[in-house]
């Protein structure tokens, strides 16, 4: 006889992303609608270890769907990586009477959830886990889209559009760093959308003459007097790139690092809807005893994958989109 789900926990872990609050809201309201109690675990896996929690109901998640950040706070936990830390977390699950946990975050969050589930099985404790992918980098291998990506793209576009006004007025070159230590999805999407002169991403080995200098030259020959270089943080040091541009062709670029502003702001329609649908799907999977899963988008559809399978998947970077960028800017300047 399957164990009836009576109480679930929800947490956010790792870097925050716009739409996390919408996901929390969906989990809580979907659970309450099924007659299931919901416990909010604050500060990620650290909160589970330290019993930092709050009881949640439909009213506690009112008026948060439009808010950035996460009302449950977020953190990374080194202690949770250890067996001792996982045992503390499992003891908290027993004390709270949790039948399942919905973990909102990235790969590290999901790996933690899977380890906790395995530890629970060893201790003969029934605990389902479900992961919701939320990161502005959009770099989770099992899901084509992650909560927060669209909002971060729009934030970057808005900032760069404003920056371009002053760059154009002074006929300058601008080097803009966006987030993406290991992935260039954000940089490339933003670069295409703002008509960047060049975009540097970790997935493409940098040839400075080809990828930066020659693109600026071609833009100049096409009549452009200002140049926008978008750099994913993992693709190179923006200050060094700026210095090399000056040394090569005499332009004196201005460097702008957008930083954590990319994580903030009201989530877009896409992130609110995706987070809401994913939260609902996670609770449905738990109720149907299909836990130990990650909720993902595949070909535009929201579905679930078994967690071990999901974590083994790699996302292949679609270089055809980089070719689109080049086709729209080569010999044409920028914009």
N, C-alpha and C positions, 0 to 999 in steps of 0.2 A: 504494500500500500504506500503510495507516494505521500511524502510529508507535506502537510498543508502550509502554505506560505502565509504567515501572520504578521511578520514585521521585517522591513527591509531598511538598510542604511544607504545613504547617498553621500558621496564626497567628491571633491575636486582636488586634483593633484598636479604638480608640475607647473609649467608656465600658464598664466591665465589667458583666456581667449574670449572675445566678445561672443555672447550666445551661451556661455556657461550657465548664467542665471535662467535663461529660457529652458535649458535642459533640466536644471534642478526643478523648476516649476512643473515641467511635464512629468518628471518621475514622481514627484509628490502627489500631484493631482490624479495621475493615472493609478497610483497605488491606493489612494484614499477611495477612489471610485470603485475599486475592487474589494473594499473593506479591509485593506491592509494598512497597518500603522507604518509611519515613515519617520526615521531618525536621521537628522542631519549631522554628519560627522565633520567637525571643523578642523581646518589646517591639514587636510589630506591624511595620509597614513599616520602621521605624527599624532593626529587627533584621536585615532583609534587606539593607539598605544597608551595615550594619556587620558583616555575617557573624556575627551572634549567633544561633547555632543549637545544637540538640542532637539526636542520633539517638534515635528513639523506637521502642519495641516494646510488646508486650502488657503486659509487667510494669511498664513505666514509666508506664502509665496505670491501674494497679490502685489501688483504694481512693480514687478521685477523683470518682466519679459523685455522691457526696453532699456534695461540697465546693463552697462558693461561690467567687467570684473566678475567676482563671485561672492555672494553674500556668505558662503561657507568658508571663505578664505582658502588659500592654497599654500602648499609648502612642499619641499622635497625632504625625504626622511632617510638619512643614512642608517639609523637604527633598524628601520623596517627591512633593510637589505639582509640583516642577520637572522639566523634561526631564532635567537632569543627575542628579537624584536617581533618577529612573526608570531611567536608563542604568546607574547603580551597582547598583541592585536587579537589573536584568537580567543584569549581569555576575556577580552572586552566584548567580543561577539557573543560569547556564552552568557556573560553577565547581562548584556542588553537583550538577549534572546533573538538575535538577528538570524533570519533564515537566508538572507541574500544581501549583497552589496552591489550597488551600481557605482562604478568608478568612472569619473569623467576626466579625461586627460589624454596623454600620449602613450607611446610604446612602453616607457618606463612604468607608467601607472598600471597598464595592463599586465605587465610581467609581475608586478607586485601582487595584483589580484590573483593571478594564476598560482603563484607560489603560496599565497594564503589559502587558496582552495585546496591545493595539494596537501598542505600541512593539516588542514581541517579533516581531510579524508584519512590521513594517517592517525588522527586522534579520534576517528569514528564520529565526527561531527558534520552534520549535513549543512553545507554552506554553498549556495550558488553565487556566482559573480558574473557581472555583465559590464562590458566596457563601452563607453561612448567616446569616439575620437574627437578631440578638441585641441587644435593647435593652429596658430596663424601660418605656420610653415607649410601646411598641407602635405606633410612628408610621411604619413603613416601608410605603410605598404599595402595594407589590406583594404583601404578605403579610398575611392577616387576623390572624395571630398571630405574635409574636416571642418568642424564648427569653428568659426572665427576667421576663416581665410578671406571670405568676401569682404567683410568689414575692414580687415587690415588693408586689403587692396585699395578700397575706397578711401581710407584714411591717407595712405601714401599718395594716391592720385591727387587728392585735395591739397595736400601739403606741397607737392611738386608743382602743381598748377600755379600756386601762389608764388612759389620760388621762381618759376619761369618768368613771371612778370618783371621782377627786378633784374634777373639775368639778361632778359631781352633789352631792358632799358639801358643797361651798362655794357651790352655786347660782350658778355662773359661766358666762360665755361663753368659748369657746375658739376661736381662729383657728389652724388647722393648715395649714402649707404642705407640699405634696408635690411631687415632681419632675414636670416637664412644661413645659419652656420654650416649646415650640411646639405642644404637644398635650395635650388634657385627658382622654385615655383612662384614665390611672391615677387621676386625681382623681375622675372620674365613677364609675368602677367601685367605688372605695373608698367614695365618698359614698353610693351606693345600698346598699352592704353594711353600713355602720355606721349607716344612718338619719340622715344629716346633716341639719341644719336648712337649710343652703344649700351649694351647690357652685359655685365660680367657675372657669370654664375659658376658655382663649384663643379657642376657636371661637365663643363667644357674647359679643357686646358687652355690657359691664357697665352696667346701670342700678342704681345703688347703692340707691336707695330701694326699687325693685321686688325686686331680687335678694338683698338682705341685710336691710335694715331692716324691710320689710313681712313678710318670712318670720319674723324674730324676733318681731315683734308677734303674728303669727298663732299661733306656737308658744306664746307667753305666754298668749294668750287661751284656748288649748286646755289650759292647765294645766301646761305645761312650765316648769321653773325653771332649766334649764341648756341651753346652746345650742352646737352644734358646726358651725363654718363651715370647710369644706375648700376650700383654694385651690391650684390648679395654679400653679407658680412664674411661669408666663408670663401669668397672668391679672390680676396686680396685686401691689403691695407689701403684705405682710401687716401690717407695722407701721402703714402708712398706713390700711389697712382697719380695723385696731383703733382707731386714733385717731378715725376718722370714725364708728365705732359709738358710741364714748364721747360724741363731740360731738352726735350725733343723738338718742340715747335714754338717755344716762347710764350705760349698762353699761360696766364696766371689763374688757375682754377680756384673756385671757392668750394670748400668741403662742407657738406651738411650731413650729419648723422641723425636720422629720424628717431632712432632709439625706441624707448618704451611707449612713446605716444602711439605707436602702431598697435599696441595691445588694448588701448582704451577706446571709449566712445560707445554710443548706442549701436547695438547690432543691426545690421541690415535686414531687410525682409527675408533674404535667402538664409541668413544664419538663424533668425528667429524660427522660421518654418522648419528648417532642417533639424535644429536642436529639439523642437517640440515633437516632431515625428520620431526622432531617434529615442527620446526619453520614453515616449509611449511604447515603442517597439521593445525597449529593454524590459519594461515591466511586464509586458505581454509574454515575452520569452520566459521570464522567471515564473510567472503564474502557471505557464504550461510546462514547467520543469525542463526548459531548454537552456538552462544557465551555462556558465563557463563559456560565454560567447562574447563576441564583439559585434556591436551594431555598426553596419557599414553602408556606404553607398556604392552600388555597382551598376554601371550603365544607367545612371539616373534613378535607380530604384533603391529603396532602403530595405535591407535584409539583415540577417545575422550569419556569422561564421563561427565555427567552433574555435575557441580561443587559441589553442596550440597551432591550428592551421593558419589562423589569421596572423599570428606573430611570426610565422615562418615565411610569410609572403614579402616580396620586395617590389617596390614601385619603380618601374622603368620610366626614366625621364623622356618625355616626348620631344625629341629634338626637332621635329617638324615645326613646332611652334617657334623655335629659334630661327628657323629658315624663313618663317613668315615675317618676323621682325626684320631680318636682313633684306628681304625682298621689298619691304615697304620703306626702307631708309637708304639703301645703297643708291648712290648717285642722285639722291633726292633731298639730301639734308635731313633734318629732323622734322618733327610734327607731320 
